[in-house]
């Protein structure tokens, strides 16, 4: 809760739970955050590449589980 997210430090109490998604981090300038975003995107890109190679359509899968 420092650097680019310091404004959120007082927004939550200890024990609060909040779900962030990748798009919350994509526009951040912190180099470590940028590297983590790239790292998180690689498996997704690979997954869809493999689906394309073997001819599986996204509509054939339930990707929400």
C-alpha angles and dihedrals in degrees: 000000000000136000110016094007098046090110088067095054094095095034094081134050122223108279095025115135124215127172115223121194128210093258089065088068105035097090097044119120098213108114093218091053091049091052092049091051091052091047092051092050096052098074091047092050091047091048093054092044090055090047089053093048094053095039101248114153119219089234090062092066135063099226094174095079 
